[in-house]
Amino acid sequence: MKFSVIVPCYNSTPILRTLIEETKSVFHDMEVAEYEFILVNDCSPNPNTIDFLKQLVKDHREVKLIDLAKNTGQANAEVAAMNYVTGNIVINMDDDMQTHPKNIPILLKKLDEGYDLVLGRYAKKQHSAFRNFLTKADDVFEHIFIHKPKDVTFTSFWVARRYIIDEIVKYKNPYAFMVGLFSRTAGRIANAEVVHFERVEGDSGYNIWKLIKLWSNFTGFSILPLRVAGALGITMAAVAFIWAIVLLIQRLTGIVDVAGYASMMCMMLLFFGITLAFMGVMGEYIGRIFMSVNGTPQYVIKEIYSGDGE
């Protein structure tokens, strides 16, 4: 059995070399003879990154490097790597050693129980309190909007069987979202408890805006926001109609002489604000449809480097 390890890279630091070497050590202890590493340079702005990654290719014959021409985001980088895996089992890891190689046997043991996909779940994540709060909120959101199993947490540390990967690579649109792709592809999904290690080098490549951009890709896998917009619109129209009847009755019976200007303006601002917000949601859907129909590439490969073992 052959294993393929995917590692999306962005401004990768020398700790990536340790990740590769320790992963190879883990495979050796497991008596795994065949394995490969697929590194994807997601157009790192640090000019030293590509040279560092190319050196890794030279030093390790099991390493293949895919150099992307422009930054596409972690999910698209993962899909790019999936198109080049040759293993029966595919493992995805971060490039910062927070998803530590020593946890790989734990995920594989759970996979052997008959699951299609196993994701590492952390008892305590080495992130800020705000980042952890966003993660928990996103977990609830994905359950509601994408029908993610309620008892499953999605992380970037996962192990999947090859036929899951072969199905995912059929997705060619530019807005890859791993939770959506896995949720609609894998039948049996489970978590395995692993340790989330502290970052040894470098800083996270994600800021709040990049996280929002990544999160917004759920629109390619759910139409529930559009249904919510329609239901809320009908509800608001019904409330407005009933309110108009009540005001008319009050006016005819002399209970109210002049309608309140302040309350009217507040309600108008509220209704128009909600209307514009949902117009923005619908515009996001339409814009993404246009970009997909227009043939916007999921990723663009600049060059591929293969290890020669020398």
C-alpha positions in Angstrom: 0.0 0.0 0.0 1.3 3.4 -0.9 0.7 6.6 1.0 0.6 10.2 -0.5 1.2 13.1 1.9 -0.1 16.5 0.7 1.4 19.7 2.2 0.1 23.1 1.0 3.0 25.6 1.4 2.8 29.3 2.0 6.0 31.1 3.1 7.1 27.8 4.5 9.9 27.9 7.1 12.8 25.4 7.6 10.5 23.4 10.0 9.0 21.9 6.9 12.2 19.9 6.5 11.7 18.5 10.0 8.1 17.6 9.1 9.2 15.6 6.1 12.0 13.8 7.9 9.8 12.9 10.9 7.0 11.7 8.6 9.5 9.4 6.9 10.6 8.2 10.3 7.0 7.4 11.2 6.5 5.5 8.0 9.7 3.6 8.6 8.4 2.6 12.1 5.1 1.5 10.5 7.1 -0.5 7.9 5.6 1.5 5.1 7.8 1.0 2.0 6.1 3.2 -0.5 5.2 6.9 0.1 5.4 10.3 -1.5 5.1 13.9 -0.6 3.3 16.4 -2.8 4.2 20.0 -1.8 2.2 22.8 -3.3 3.8 26.3 -3.3 0.7 28.6 -3.3 2.6 31.5 -4.8 4.4 32.4 -1.6 5.4 36.1 -1.5 8.6 35.3 0.3 11.1 34.9 -2.6 13.2 32.4 -0.5 10.4 29.9 -0.2 10.6 28.4 -3.7 14.3 27.9 -3.5 13.9 26.3 -0.1 11.2 23.9 -1.5 13.3 23.1 -4.6 16.1 22.1 -2.3 13.8 19.8 -0.4 13.0 18.1 -3.8 16.7 17.6 -4.4 17.3 16.2 -1.0 14.4 13.8 -0.9 13.6 11.7 -4.0 10.1 11.0 -2.6 9.2 14.7 -2.8 7.3 16.4 -5.7 6.8 20.1 -5.8 4.0 21.9 -7.6 4.7 25.6 -8.0 1.5 27.6 -8.6 1.6 30.8 -10.7 -0.8 32.7 -8.4 -2.2 32.4 -4.9 -5.4 30.3 -4.9 -6.0 29.5 -1.2 -5.4 26.4 0.8 -8.3 24.4 -0.5 -7.5 24.9 -4.1 -3.9 24.1 -3.4 -5.0 20.8 -1.8 -7.1 20.0 -4.9 -4.1 20.8 -7.1 -2.0 18.2 -5.2 -4.8 15.6 -5.3 -4.5 15.6 -9.1 -1.0 14.2 -8.7 -1.2 11.7 -5.9 -0.5 8.1 -6.7 -1.1 6.5 -3.3 -4.0 4.4 -2.0 -4.2 6.5 1.1 -3.9 10.3 1.1 -2.8 12.4 4.1 -3.1 16.1 4.3 -0.9 18.1 6.7 0.0 21.8 7.4 3.6 23.0 6.7 4.2 24.3 10.3 4.4 21.0 12.3 1.2 21.9 14.3 -0.3 18.8 12.6 2.5 16.6 13.9 3.6 13.4 12.1 3.5 11.4 15.3 -0.3 11.6 15.1 -0.5 9.9 11.7 -0.8 6.3 13.1 -3.7 7.5 15.2 -5.6 8.6 12.1 -4.7 5.5 10.1 -5.9 3.2 13.0 -9.3 4.9 12.9 -9.4 4.7 9.1 -8.9 0.9 9.4 -12.2 0.7 11.2 -13.9 1.1 7.9 -14.2 4.9 7.5 -13.7 6.8 4.2 -12.3 9.9 5.8 -10.8 10.5 9.2 -10.0 14.0 10.5 -7.8 15.0 13.5 -9.8 16.6 16.3 -7.9 18.7 18.8 -8.8 18.7 22.5 -7.0 22.1 22.7 -6.0 24.1 19.7 -2.9 26.3 20.0 -4.7 29.4 18.6 -6.0 32.6 20.1 -9.3 32.6 22.0 -10.9 34.6 19.1 -9.7 32.1 16.5 -11.0 29.2 18.5 -14.4 31.0 18.9 -14.6 31.4 15.1 -13.8 27.7 14.7 -16.7 26.7 17.0 -19.1 29.1 15.3 -18.1 27.8 11.9 -18.7 24.3 13.1 -22.3 25.1 13.9 -22.7 27.0 10.7 -21.4 24.1 8.6 -23.8 21.7 10.3 -26.8 23.9 9.5 -25.9 25.0 6.0 -23.9 22.1 4.5 -25.4 19.3 6.6 -22.0 18.3 8.0 -22.4 15.6 10.6 -23.0 17.3 13.9 -20.5 15.1 15.8 -17.7 15.6 13.3 -15.2 18.4 13.3 -13.4 19.3 10.1 -9.7 20.2 10.3 -6.8 20.5 7.9 -5.3 17.3 9.2 -7.0 14.4 7.5 -6.6 10.9 6.0 -8.8 9.8 3.1 -9.1 6.7 0.8 -8.1 7.2 -2.8 -11.6 6.8 -4.3 -12.7 9.9 -2.2 -9.8 11.9 -3.8 -10.6 10.6 -7.3 -14.2 12.0 -6.9 -13.1 15.4 -5.4 -10.7 16.1 -8.3 -13.8 16.1 -10.7 -14.7 19.5 -9.1 -13.2 22.1 -11.4 -14.7 25.4 -10.2 -12.4 28.0 -8.6 -14.1 28.0 -5.2 -13.1 24.8 -3.6 -14.3 24.3 0.0 -13.0 21.1 1.6 -15.9 20.7 4.1 -18.4 20.8 1.2 -16.4 18.5 -1.0 -15.9 15.9 1.7 -19.5 16.2 3.0 -20.9 15.4 -0.4 -18.3 12.7 -1.3 -17.4 10.6 1.8 -20.0 8.3 3.3 -18.4 7.3 6.6 -16.6 10.2 8.3 -15.0 10.2 11.8 -12.7 12.1 14.0 -9.6 10.9 15.9 -8.3 12.7 18.9 -4.9 14.1 18.3 -2.6 16.8 19.9 -2.4 20.2 18.3 1.2 21.3 18.7 2.4 24.9 19.1 3.8 26.7 16.1 7.6 26.5 16.3 8.5 28.9 13.5 6.8 31.6 11.4 3.3 33.1 11.6 -0.1 32.0 10.4 -0.8 33.0 6.8 -4.4 33.7 7.7 -5.9 37.0 8.8 -9.5 37.7 9.5 -10.2 38.7 5.9 -8.6 35.6 4.4 -10.7 33.5 6.9 -13.9 35.2 5.7 -12.9 34.7 2.1 -12.2 31.0 2.8 -15.5 30.7 4.7 -17.5 32.3 1.9 -16.8 29.4 -0.4 -19.5 27.5 1.3 -21.9 29.2 -1.2 -20.8 26.7 -3.8 -22.2 23.9 -1.7 -25.5 25.2 -0.2 -28.5 27.1 -1.4 -29.9 27.5 2.1 -29.0 31.2 2.3 -31.2 31.9 -0.7 -34.0 30.0 0.9 -33.6 31.9 4.1 -33.7 35.1 2.1 -36.9 34.1 0.4 -38.5 33.0 3.7 -37.5 36.1 5.5 -38.8 38.3 2.6 -42.2 36.6 2.7 -42.3 36.9 6.5 -41.4 40.6 6.3 -44.0 41.3 3.6 -46.7 39.5 5.7 -45.8 41.5 8.9 -45.9 44.7 6.9 -49.3 43.9 5.4 -50.7 43.0 8.8 -49.2 46.1 10.3 -50.7 48.3 7.5 -54.2 46.8 8.3 -53.8 47.5 12.0 -52.7 51.1 11.3 -55.6 51.6 9.0 -58.1 50.3 11.6 -56.6 52.5 14.2 -56.8 55.5 11.9 -60.4 54.9 11.0 -61.4 54.4 14.7 -59.5 57.6 15.7 -57.1 55.8 18.0 -54.1 57.2 16.1 -54.2 60.6 14.4 -50.7 60.8 12.9 -48.3 57.9 12.3 -45.0 58.1 14.1 -42.3 59.5 11.8 -39.4 58.0 13.8 -40.9 54.5 14.0 -41.6 54.6 10.3 -38.1 55.6 9.4 -36.6 52.9 11.7 -38.8 50.2 10.0 -37.9 51.5 6.5 -34.2 51.4 7.3 -34.5 47.9 8.8 -36.4 46.5 5.9 -34.2 48.1 3.2 -31.1 47.1 5.1 -32.2 43.4 5.2 -33.2 43.7 1.5 -29.9 45.0 0.4 -28.0 42.4 2.5 -29.8 39.6 0.8 -29.4 41.2 -2.6 -25.7 41.0 -1.7 -26.0 37.3 -0.9 -27.8 36.7 -4.2 -25.2 38.8 -6.0 -22.4 36.6 -4.5 -24.1 33.5 -5.9 -24.6 35.1 -9.3 -21.0 36.4 -9.4 -19.6 33.0 -8.6 -21.8 31.3 -11.2 -20.4 33.9 -13.8 -16.8 33.2 -12.7 -17.3 29.5 -13.0 -19.1 29.7 -16.4 -16.4 32.1 -17.6 -13.8 29.4 -17.0 -11.9 31.0 -14.2 -9.1 28.4 -13.4 -9.1 26.6 -10.1 -5.3 27.0 -10.1 -2.5 27.6 -12.6 0.6 25.4 -12.4 3.8 27.3 -13.2 6.2 24.3 -12.9 6.5 20.8 -11.4 9.7 19.6 -9.8 10.4 15.9 -9.1 13.0 14.6 -6.7 16.0 12.7 -8.1 17.4 11.5 -4.9 20.8 13.1 -5.4 
